[in-house]
Amino acid sequence: MSRRLTPYLFMAPAVLVLGVALLYPIGYMIYASFLDWNPSQRIGQAEFVGLRNYTWLWSDGAFRESLAVTLKFAFFVVSLEMIIGVGLALLLDRNIRGMTALRTIFILPMMIAPIVVGLVWRYMYHPTVGIFNKTLNALGLESVPWLSDSFWALTSIIIADIWQWTPFIFILSLAALQSLPRSALEAARIDGASGWDQIWHIKLPLMMPVLIVTCLLRLIDAFKVLEVVLVMTNGGPGLSTEIMALRISRTASEFRELGVAAAMSNYLLIFLMVLTVIMFTYTKLSEARTARLRQAAEEG
């Protein structure tokens, strides 16, 4: 009996820490979302309003706009980062002199604090002294309103995010490439497969489990981004770059509606949980397919 309990005893401290550090705050947030609560009250003094906060949000144009901006931002940054990152990994998956130094240079943007990234790109986007408009003017072209136009403001934030986080995709993709079974690639070469055939039919299918997890991690992070947007545009012009994280922060701090902010946070949490379940299910199916490919390659 004691042997059966031993693993659970070792797990107990970790479970306790997880419950206190993770489950309790989530439960607190869920409870707060059913209240009409503001910072001047204790949570016990707030009025219970049931699902009113959740239903009211869908009639709030600002919430719908921030949700649309968040979805658009996440779609473009993750799609472009995956394409560029995986493409660079495929291009550099070979013996190149100075590869170690090149990898170090590639990961430098990831090491910079988001606040600093926002400040650097804000200065580069400056309408008169920024490097981009000065370059355009030197070429005889007109200046671009990078941060003062709705379209260009969101585009500018997307470019900054791609610059910072494409190395993350690149490093994980390159690691996945270098762990592929060489027997499968050698068999494909012997069978006369071209470079593109090897990429589409061997490399990418075998990399898919890693790519799916990488994509999921970037999606989750894209939905939570705050500092870069806050520093570069503060959600403007208008609401064109006000993503969900910034909207939640404003609702809690500026509008003093803690219950509504908690409801928005729960919507975001639910969406990410559903997305995670879908992608992990797809990962399981992809892993099964990869295992069959590996087995076929070894038998061949």
N, C-alpha and C positions, 0 to 999 in steps of 0.2 A: 504493500500500500504506500509506504514511504517513498519507494522508487518512482511510483506513478506521480506522486505529488511534487517530487523534486524539480522537474522542469517548470511547473507552474509557480513554484516558490521563487525560482530565478527570474521568471518573467514578471512577477508581481511588482517590483519597483518600477520597471519600464511602463507597465500598464497604469500604475498609479500616476506617474509623471505625465503620461499621455492624457489621462482623464482630467488632471488638473490644468495642464497647459493648453489642451486642445478642445476637449469636449465641453468643459465648463464654459469657456468663452463663447463657443458656438451656441450652447444652450441659452446662455444669457442674452445673446443677440436675437435668437429666435423669440424668446419671451418678450424682449423689448419691442419687437416689431408689431406686437399686438396692443401696444400702449400708445396713448397720446402723451408723449413724454418730452419735456424740454429740460435744458441744463439747470434751471432754477429749482427743479424738483428732485427729490429722491425717487428712485424707481418704484418704491412702494406707494408713493403718493400719486403716481400717474394714473390716469383713467384708462380702464380696459376698453378698447374699441374693436376687438375682434379682428376681422379681415379688412377693416376700413382702409388702413394704410395701403394694403396690397391692391385693392380695387381702385382707390383714388389715383394711384400712380399711372394707371393706363389712360386716365383722362388728363394727365399732366403732359402738355406738349414738350416741355423741357426734358422730362424723363425719356419720352419716346425719341426725341432728337439725340440725346446723349447715348441711348442704346443703339441707334442707327449709326452714329459716328464710331462707337466702339466696335461694332461688327465690321464696318468698312475698314477701320484701321487694322484690326486683327487679321482680316482676310488678306489685305494687300501686304502687310509686313511679313506674315508667316509664309505666304505663297512665294514672294520674291526672295526671302531669305533662304527658303528651302531650295529654290531653283539655283540661286547663286552659290550657296554653300556646297550643295551636292555637286554642282558643276565644277567648282574649284577643286573639290576632293578628287573627282574623277580625272581632272586634268593633271593634278600633282601627285597622283598615285604611281610614282616611279622613283627610281634612284636619282636624286638631284643633289649636286654638291651644295652644301649650305642649307639643307632642308630643315635642320634643327633651328637655325637662326630665323628662317622664314616662318616657321610655325610660331616662334616667340613673337615675331612682329605681328602676325595675324591675330593673336589673342590679346594684344595690348588694348584695343578698344573695350574689351570686356572688363578690364581691370580698372577702368576709369569710373568714378562715382557718377551716377545719373545726373546729379545737380551740375557737376562740372561739364558733362556732355551737353546738357541743355544750354549752359552759358556759352560754351565754345561755339556751338552751332548758331546760337542767337546772334553772336557777334559776327559770324561769317555771313549771316543772312541780313545784316544791317543794310538799310536801303541806300546809304551813301558811302560808307567806308568799309562795308563788308566785301570779302574777297570775291564773292560770286558776281555781284553787280559791277565791281571794278573791272573784273575780267570781261564781262559782257560789254561794258562801255569801251574798253580798250579794243574790242573787236568790232566796234561800231554798232553794237546792238543796244536796244533799250533796256533799262533796268526792269527787274521783275519784282513785283510787290510780294516778296516771299512770305512775310508774316502779317500783312495787312489785308490780304485777299482771302476769301473763304477757301477757294480751291487750292491756292498755293500754300496756305498755312498748313492744311492737313497734309499736303504733299511734302512739305518741308519736314514735318515731324516724322513722316514715314521714312524719308531719306535718312534722317538722323538715327532712327531705330535700326534700319537696315545696316548702316555703318557700324553700329555698336554690336549687334547680335548675330550678324552673318558668320563671324568667326566661330561662334558656338556651334552652329550647324556644320561648319567646315571641319572642325576638330573631331566631332563625333562621327561624321560621315567618313572621314579619312581613317579613323580607328576601325570602323566597321569594314571598310574596304580591305584594310591590311589583315583582317582576321578571316577573310574568306578562304575557303579551301582551295589551294592552288591546283589540286587535282581536277576540279571542275573547269577551271580556266584553261589548263593544259589540254584537257579533252576537247574543249571547244575549239582551241587553236588547231589541234590535229584534224578535227572535222572540217576545218576551213572556214570557221566563223570569223566574220570581219570584226573590227573594233566596236562598231555600233551594235552588231548582233550580240557581242559579249556583254555590252552595257545593258541592253534592253532585256535580254533573255537569261542572263546569268547574274551579273553584278547587282542590278537593281532589285530583282526578286529576292536574292539572298540577303540584301541589306534591309529589306522592307521592315522587319520587326524593329530594328534600331531606328530607322527613319520615322516610324509611326510614333515611338516613344519620344523622340526628339521633337517632332512636330507638336505633340501634345504638350510638352514642357514649354515650348515657345508660345503656344496658344494661351496657356494658363497665364504666363507672364505678360503677354500682350494685353490681356483683359485687366491686368492689375497695374499697368504702367501709370505713373502719376508725375514723378519729379520732372522728367524731361518736358512734358506738356505744360506743367505749371510754370516752369522757368521760361520756356520759349514763347508761349502765347497766352497762358492763364485761361485757356478755354476759348479764346476769341480768334478772330473777330466774331462778335455775336456768340453763337453756340456752336460754331463750325468745327471746333476742336475740343469741345468739352466731352471727354470720355466719361464712362461710368464712375471710375474711381474719383475723378475730380468732382463730379456731381454729388457723389455720396459725401465727400469731404465738405463741400459747400453747404449741403443740406444740414449737416450736423453742426458745423461751426458758425456759418453766416446766418442761416435761416432758423437755427436752434430747434430743429425738428428731429430729435433723436430717434423717435419711433419710425418715422418715414425713412430716415437714413438706414436704419436696421432692416426695414423691409426691402429697400433697394439692394442692400448687401446680400440678403437671402436670395433674392432673384438671381443675382450674379453667381452665388454659390450653387444654386440649383442648376443653373445653366452649365456651369463648369463640371458639376458632378455627372450630369447626363452626357456631356461631351466626353468625359473621361471613360464612362462605362462603354459608350459606343466605340471609342478608339481602342480600348483594351480588348473588347470583343473581336474587333477587326484584327488586332495584333495576334490573338490566339489562332484565328483562322490563317493569318499570314505565316505564323510560325509552323503550323501544320503543313502548309504548302511548301515552306522552305525545307522542312525536314524531308519531305518527299523528293524535292529537287536534289538535296545533298545525297540521299540514299541512291537515287538514280545515277548521279554523277559518279559515286563510288563504285556502283555495280558496273557502270560503263567503263 
